[in-house]
Structure formats: structure tokens, C-alpha cells
């Protein structure tokens, strides 16, 4: 007898996901491969572009998708984690998947899982939430008949669920220390894990943030007889032929009332030169754009027109990445959750001439002290927040950690904050909410206009 699914609504789909295991990274892709096979291998119905790295993954994914769509092909992307709603994670042709399609596609995945269990593959029941969502994304992309699917790696590379797909382009944005309990305690160990998304037959695209671990990726490319594209800032030395080197030239970073910072830059890729591009974003997004443009060219096998590039940059958005939600006084959100990302945030606040209060919450398994030290020179004070997550550091513990270092004072300690509570403490001062993407849910009422 076939499996009779109980998933008919979006709420039922979310309940089914909550029942799945939420933890860990399985040192095997076999269960998900079996599930994908039962689903008739949806990951083979589109050309995959896979993106990993310590910082900048989601922005780069959004940019690659924008460039592909501007060039006239049908593209979709899959990111993690969600900010407010699970449907945000699967975006097809510029529009988030509908709740009805989300439920129907997950129903197809759960039916396939049940068939495997009936056949005796009982360990498939242990598949995680992220693996189910990844299978759902594959099914959604197939059902939408997309040409390209841009996949953000959830964690690492070697065993990430997105690695069930064989990419035509493998992108690594850069390497820093994060998720050390799972990926390793050194940049070298983390790099070795992320390098495994580079597979036979793909085009590797390596961003600018590698430094000493770049040889690990170049060795992987040599092993597979691949010819990587390498992104360099200005006239930095390159480790690949000049014809395979992308060079980004920052021309100016100016203050902007609406976006705080506006960056003008030019990019020379293996296919073309794109002059005087503008983004209403900090410099690091221009660097992500250079990586994304190189990846889009590699996927398409050609250059883009100047008008296509402009249209893509004008239309792309970066929720939770130095996002300005209000200008008087400033309300900024930045989901940076490691010291490297916090350093970028602090630097950009200084460049913009804004010294806000930082409403700060973080997961206890992060380098919280490192994040605080990076932020301190650029903020006027802290509001310690407890996030609604079992991994979160409590607000009182966070306040004590902040106070144990020199720098701005702790102005408030909020255990179960709402945005109204945070705004009451910050008053008329500019405010940045940061430390964890999970804090974005606090902005839901503001974004939907209910506050």
C-alpha cells in the first residue's frame, strides 16, 4: 500500500520539519542520495552552482542568481538559514516559493522517504531537517523547470546536503574560523573540508579571502585537472594565469543617507571588463559581486552585457547584511556572527560616520568575545539580548562578558526582547541589531508594517 501523506498545508509542512532531526552533519551523503534517487534525481535536472565560504555566501548566491536572470536564463536559489519564514530559502525566478508549493513539494519528499522505509531503508528516517529542505529545493527547482540552481552550502562542503548535486561551477568566497567544533580548529582544516565541493568537471571560482590556505584549493584543482578562476583585489599577485584572473578595482566608497555607503568599482573578468559599476552597499559587497560575476560567466560560458550587469546590481537586495531599515534615527541590521564579519561591520559603521548602540545577541558556541572586541571601537554602547534559540548565550551572561572587557557600557539586559523593548532602550540614538541572523525575527512586525 502506498504512503498516504498528511501534508496538505504549509503549517503541516512546518510541523513535519520540526519532527525531523535538527542536529549535526552526517559524515555521509548516502541517505540523501537514496532519497534523491527515489525522487528521480531532481538535482540533475538543472545546472548547479554551489557556493561555500566562511562569510559572504548568501550575498554571493543572491548576486549570481541576479546576474543569471538578467542574462535571460531561468534561475533559482536556495539559502540558509531563513530569516523570518522558511519560504525565503527557496526563490525561483526572483520570487519566494509559495506556501502551497512548499507544502506540496515537501509532501513529495516525505512520500519518497516513506517508500524507502517500506523497502527496508529504515535509517532514512534519521534524515535531518536540512537534508529534507535540500531535497525539497531540488524538487521545487525541477518542478519549476529552471536552467540553473544556485545552492548555498549550509556547513562546510564535504558532507553538506547540497553536495549531493554535482556543480558546474563551485564557488568558495573565502576562509575564516567558524564552526570549529565541526569543521576543525584551524583554517587549514576548514579549507580542506570546503575544498571538497570542487568536483571533476566543474569550474572553480575562488574569492579574494584566502591568504595562506589558497594552496589547499589550488592543489585540489590540480588533482582534478581543473583550471580555477581567482579573484584578486587590484593588482595583487595571482596564482593562476592572468587570463583566468578576475581583478576588482574599488574606485570610491561614499556616504549615502539611504544605504549608509555606496561603492563604485570596476571588474575585469576572464571574459570582459565592466567599468564603473555602482552598488548601494559596502565595499565587501562589491567584492562579492566580482566573485558572483565570475561565477555567472563560468556558468553561462560567456560575458554579460553592461546593461544586464547594471540591471542585476540595481535589483538585488541583501536582507540582514548591513541592511538599513530606517534613517531617522538609523535602524540597521547586520547578521554577522563571527569576528571577521563583526570587523567588517565596525569598519563600515566608521566609514559611514555612524556610531550606534549595538543590540547584541549571539550563540554560545561562537567566538562571542571576539565579536564584542571587534564591535567595541565603533559602537556607543551595548544592549545584551537573549535570542530564542537553545544555542543562545543568555542575556545576563552576555552582559557580564561585555562588561569584562574595556569599551562602551551595557545599557540594557533584555531576556525575551521585542523590537519595542530594544527601541525603548536606544531611544533617539542610532541602533544596529547584530550578532546572529536569528535576531532578524525581531524585525518581523516592523517589516510587515505592524509597528
ABEGO torsion letter per residue (X at the ends): XBBBBABABAAAAAAAAAABBABEBBABAAAAAAAAAAAGGAAAABBBBBBBEABGAAAAAAAAAAAAAAAGBBBBBBBOBBAABAAAABBBGGBBBBAAAAAAAAAAAAAAAAAAAAAGBAAAAABBAAAAAAAAAAAAAAAAGBABBBBBBABEAAABAAAABBBABBBBAEBBBBGAAAAEABAAAAAAAAAAABBBGBBBBBBABAEAAAAAAAAAAAAAGBBBBBBBBEABBBABBAAABBBBBBABBBBBAAAGBBBBBBBBBAABBBBGBBBBBBAAAAAAAAAAAAAAAAAAGBBBBAAAAAAAAAABBBBGBGBBABAOBBBBBBABABAAAAAAAAAAAAAAGBBBBBBBBBBAABBAAAAAAAAAAABAEBBBBBBBBAABBBAAAAAAAAAABBEBBBABBBABBBAAAAAAAAEABBBBBBGBAAAAAAAAAAAAGAX
